[in-house]
Amino acid sequence: MRIEKLIELKNYRYKNSLTQLELGEILDMEQGTISNLENGRRRLDATKVKRVSELTGISKHELRPDLYEEGQ
């Protein structure tokens, strides 16, 4: 199974001048988890998609296209 890199998460972080550690604190995640998400080594936990979407403005589809259709 191929896991997509979360380019949108990295773009959000750069746009807001955040380190992985700072974004992790905002999202209540470890810095290593942010790194793994951005590099496609890990998928965002399905239970966290809604909250991450609300905090970042990234669509649920972009965060987990395997679970959410485009426009969600």
LOGULO-311743 format. One record per residue: residue number from 1; residue in three letters; x, y, z of N, C-alpha, C in turn. Coordinates in nm, 3 decimals. Example, Ala and Ser with C-alpha at 12.3 -4.5 7.8 and 13.67 -1.06 7.14 Angstrom:
<atoms>
+-----+------+---------+---------+---------+---------+---------+---------+---------+---------+---------+
| pos | code |     n.u |     n.v |     n.w |    ca.u |    ca.v |    ca.w |     c.u |     c.v |     c.w |
+-----+------+---------+---------+---------+---------+---------+---------+---------+---------+---------+
|   1 |  Ala |   1.319 |  -0.569 |   0.780 |   1.230 |  -0.450 |   0.780 |   1.320 |  -0.330 |   0.780 |
|   2 |  Ser |   1.285 |  -0.225 |   0.708 |   1.367 |  -0.106 |   0.714 |   1.290 |   0.003 |   0.787 |
+-----+------+---------+---------+---------+---------+---------+---------+---------+---------+---------+
</atoms>
This chain:
<atoms>
+-----+------+---------+---------+---------+---------+---------+---------+---------+---------+---------+
| pos | code |     n.u |     n.v |     n.w |    ca.u |    ca.v |    ca.w |     c.u |     c.v |     c.w |
+-----+------+---------+---------+---------+---------+---------+---------+---------+---------+---------+
|   1 |  Met |   0.084 |  -0.117 |   0.000 |   0.000 |   0.000 |   0.000 |   0.089 |   0.124 |   0.000 |
|   2 |  Arg |   0.062 |   0.216 |  -0.089 |   0.141 |   0.338 |  -0.103 |   0.079 |   0.448 |  -0.017 |
|   3 |  Ile |   0.161 |   0.515 |   0.059 |   0.116 |   0.626 |   0.141 |   0.166 |   0.755 |   0.078 |
|   4 |  Glu |   0.076 |   0.848 |   0.056 |   0.112 |   0.976 |  -0.003 |   0.181 |   1.065 |   0.100 |
|   5 |  Lys |   0.275 |   1.142 |   0.054 |   0.337 |   1.243 |   0.139 |   0.234 |   1.352 |   0.165 |
|   6 |  Leu |   0.234 |   1.407 |   0.284 |   0.143 |   1.515 |   0.315 |   0.209 |   1.650 |   0.283 |
|   7 |  Ile |   0.223 |   1.675 |   0.153 |   0.283 |   1.798 |   0.105 |   0.207 |   1.919 |   0.158 |
|   8 |  Glu |   0.074 |   1.907 |   0.168 |  -0.008 |   2.018 |   0.215 |   0.029 |   2.055 |   0.359 |
|   9 |  Leu |   0.061 |   1.956 |   0.439 |   0.099 |   1.981 |   0.578 |   0.232 |   2.056 |   0.583 |
|  10 |  Lys |   0.325 |   2.014 |   0.501 |   0.455 |   2.082 |   0.495 |   0.437 |   2.225 |   0.443 |
|  11 |  Asn |   0.354 |   2.242 |   0.340 |   0.328 |   2.375 |   0.287 |   0.265 |   2.465 |   0.393 |
|  12 |  Tyr |   0.171 |   2.410 |   0.469 |   0.108 |   2.486 |   0.577 |   0.214 |   2.531 |   0.678 |
|  13 |  Arg |   0.301 |   2.438 |   0.713 |   0.405 |   2.467 |   0.811 |   0.498 |   2.578 |   0.761 |
|  14 |  Tyr |   0.541 |   2.568 |   0.635 |   0.630 |   2.670 |   0.579 |   0.560 |   2.805 |   0.569 |
|  15 |  Lys |   0.436 |   2.804 |   0.522 |   0.358 |   2.927 |   0.506 |   0.343 |   3.001 |   0.639 |
|  16 |  Asn |   0.335 |   2.926 |   0.748 |   0.315 |   2.984 |   0.880 |   0.444 |   2.990 |   0.962 |
|  17 |  Ser |   0.556 |   2.967 |   0.895 |   0.689 |   2.975 |   0.959 |   0.697 |   2.892 |   1.087 |
|  18 |  Leu |   0.650 |   2.768 |   1.077 |   0.650 |   2.677 |   1.192 |   0.753 |   2.567 |   1.173 |
|  19 |  Thr |   0.817 |   2.528 |   1.281 |   0.901 |   2.408 |   1.277 |   0.811 |   2.287 |   1.293 |
|  20 |  Gln |   0.865 |   2.171 |   1.269 |   0.788 |   2.049 |   1.292 |   0.749 |   2.038 |   1.438 |
|  21 |  Leu |   0.837 |   2.078 |   1.527 |   0.808 |   2.074 |   1.670 |   0.691 |   2.167 |   1.704 |
|  22 |  Glu |   0.694 |   2.287 |   1.651 |   0.586 |   2.383 |   1.679 |   0.452 |   2.335 |   1.624 |
|  23 |  Leu |   0.452 |   2.282 |   1.502 |   0.328 |   2.229 |   1.446 |   0.280 |   2.111 |   1.527 |
|  24 |  Gly |   0.372 |   2.028 |   1.570 |   0.336 |   1.914 |   1.655 |   0.268 |   1.958 |   1.783 |
|  25 |  Glu |   0.318 |   2.066 |   1.843 |   0.256 |   2.118 |   1.965 |   0.114 |   2.166 |   1.938 |
|  26 |  Ile |   0.095 |   2.234 |   1.825 |  -0.038 |   2.282 |   1.789 |  -0.134 |   2.166 |   1.767 |
|  27 |  Leu |  -0.085 |   2.061 |   1.701 |  -0.170 |   1.948 |   1.665 |  -0.170 |   1.837 |   1.770 |
|  28 |  Asp |  -0.095 |   1.858 |   1.877 |  -0.082 |   1.758 |   1.984 |  -0.023 |   1.627 |   1.931 |
|  29 |  Met |   0.089 |   1.642 |   1.859 |   0.161 |   1.528 |   1.802 |   0.310 |   1.548 |   1.827 |
|  30 |  Glu |   0.383 |   1.439 |   1.824 |   0.528 |   1.444 |   1.837 |   0.589 |   1.499 |   1.707 |
|  31 |  Gln |   0.705 |   1.561 |   1.720 |   0.777 |   1.613 |   1.603 |   0.805 |   1.501 |   1.504 |
|  32 |  Gly |   0.842 |   1.384 |   1.554 |   0.870 |   1.270 |   1.466 |   0.749 |   1.227 |   1.385 |
|  33 |  Thr |   0.632 |   1.239 |   1.444 |   0.509 |   1.205 |   1.372 |   0.488 |   1.303 |   1.258 |
|  34 |  Ile |   0.510 |   1.431 |   1.283 |   0.496 |   1.532 |   1.177 |   0.592 |   1.500 |   1.064 |
|  35 |  Ser |   0.716 |   1.468 |   1.097 |   0.816 |   1.432 |   0.996 |   0.770 |   1.311 |   0.915 |
|  36 |  Asn |   0.723 |   1.209 |   0.983 |   0.678 |   1.088 |   0.914 |   0.558 |   1.115 |   0.824 |
|  37 |  Leu |   0.467 |   1.202 |   0.866 |   0.352 |   1.237 |   0.784 |   0.397 |   1.312 |   0.659 |
|  38 |  Glu |   0.484 |   1.409 |   0.678 |   0.530 |   1.490 |   0.566 |   0.608 |   1.407 |   0.465 |
|  39 |  Asn |   0.676 |   1.305 |   0.509 |   0.760 |   1.225 |   0.421 |   0.695 |   1.096 |   0.372 |
|  40 |  Gly |   0.568 |   1.075 |   0.408 |   0.496 |   0.959 |   0.360 |   0.532 |   0.829 |   0.428 |
|  41 |  Arg |   0.593 |   0.837 |   0.544 |   0.626 |   0.714 |   0.618 |   0.513 |   0.672 |   0.710 |
|  42 |  Arg |   0.414 |   0.760 |   0.724 |   0.302 |   0.732 |   0.813 |   0.179 |   0.805 |   0.763 |
|  43 |  Arg |   0.063 |   0.746 |   0.785 |  -0.064 |   0.810 |   0.753 |  -0.118 |   0.879 |   0.876 |
|  44 |  Leu |  -0.188 |   0.988 |   0.854 |  -0.255 |   1.057 |   0.963 |  -0.363 |   0.966 |   1.019 |
|  45 |  Asp |  -0.362 |   0.948 |   1.149 |  -0.461 |   0.865 |   1.217 |  -0.600 |   0.916 |   1.181 |
|  46 |  Ala |  -0.688 |   0.825 |   1.144 |  -0.823 |   0.860 |   1.101 |  -0.899 |   0.939 |   1.207 |
|  47 |  Thr |  -0.868 |   0.915 |   1.334 |  -0.939 |   0.984 |   1.442 |  -0.893 |   1.129 |   1.457 |
|  48 |  Lys |  -0.783 |   1.167 |   1.389 |  -0.729 |   1.302 |   1.402 |  -0.755 |   1.389 |   1.280 |
|  49 |  Val |  -0.812 |   1.331 |   1.176 |  -0.830 |   1.404 |   1.050 |  -0.916 |   1.529 |   1.069 |
|  50 |  Lys |  -1.029 |   1.515 |   1.134 |  -1.120 |   1.628 |   1.150 |  -1.052 |   1.743 |   1.224 |
|  51 |  Arg |  -0.986 |   1.713 |   1.333 |  -0.920 |   1.817 |   1.413 |  -0.807 |   1.885 |   1.336 |
|  52 |  Val |  -0.725 |   1.806 |   1.269 |  -0.614 |   1.863 |   1.191 |  -0.670 |   1.951 |   1.079 |
|  53 |  Ser |  -0.777 |   1.907 |   1.016 |  -0.840 |   1.984 |   0.910 |  -0.892 |   2.117 |   0.964 |
|  54 |  Glu |  -0.957 |   2.112 |   1.079 |  -1.010 |   2.234 |   1.140 |  -0.900 |   2.332 |   1.180 |
|  55 |  Leu |  -0.790 |   2.281 |   1.232 |  -0.681 |   2.368 |   1.279 |  -0.597 |   2.425 |   1.165 |
|  56 |  Thr |  -0.585 |   2.351 |   1.056 |  -0.496 |   2.394 |   0.948 |  -0.570 |   2.447 |   0.825 |
|  57 |  Gly |  -0.696 |   2.410 |   0.811 |  -0.770 |   2.449 |   0.691 |  -0.743 |   2.356 |   0.573 |
|  58 |  Ile |  -0.665 |   2.251 |   0.595 |  -0.639 |   2.151 |   0.491 |  -0.760 |   2.058 |   0.485 |
|  59 |  Ser |  -0.810 |   2.033 |   0.365 |  -0.930 |   1.950 |   0.353 |  -0.904 |   1.807 |   0.402 |
|  60 |  Lys |  -1.009 |   1.745 |   0.451 |  -0.999 |   1.606 |   0.496 |  -0.956 |   1.516 |   0.381 |
|  61 |  His |  -1.000 |   1.547 |   0.260 |  -0.961 |   1.468 |   0.143 |  -0.810 |   1.475 |   0.121 |
|  62 |  Glu |  -0.752 |   1.594 |   0.135 |  -0.608 |   1.608 |   0.116 |  -0.531 |   1.536 |   0.225 |
|  63 |  Leu |  -0.587 |   1.532 |   0.345 |  -0.520 |   1.464 |   0.456 |  -0.531 |   1.312 |   0.446 |
|  64 |  Arg |  -0.647 |   1.262 |   0.404 |  -0.669 |   1.117 |   0.393 |  -0.760 |   1.086 |   0.274 |
|  65 |  Pro |  -0.704 |   1.094 |   0.152 |  -0.785 |   1.070 |   0.032 |  -0.845 |   0.930 |   0.026 |
|  66 |  Asp |  -0.788 |   0.837 |   0.103 |  -0.843 |   0.702 |   0.106 |  -0.972 |   0.694 |   0.187 |
|  67 |  Leu |  -1.000 |   0.795 |   0.269 |  -1.119 |   0.796 |   0.354 |  -1.223 |   0.900 |   0.314 |
|  68 |  Tyr |  -1.180 |   1.008 |   0.252 |  -1.270 |   1.119 |   0.223 |  -1.265 |   1.154 |   0.073 |
|  69 |  Glu |  -1.383 |   1.178 |   0.018 |  -1.392 |   1.216 |  -0.122 |  -1.352 |   1.362 |  -0.139 |
|  70 |  Glu |  -1.316 |   1.398 |  -0.260 |  -1.279 |   1.536 |  -0.287 |  -1.395 |   1.628 |  -0.252 |
|  71 |  Gly |  -1.363 |   1.742 |  -0.194 |  -1.465 |   1.837 |  -0.152 |  -1.502 |   1.822 |  -0.006 |
|  72 |  Gln |  -1.443 |   1.724 |   0.060 |  -1.472 |   1.705 |   0.204 |  -1.358 |   1.760 |   0.285 |
+-----+------+---------+---------+---------+---------+---------+---------+---------+---------+---------+
</atoms>
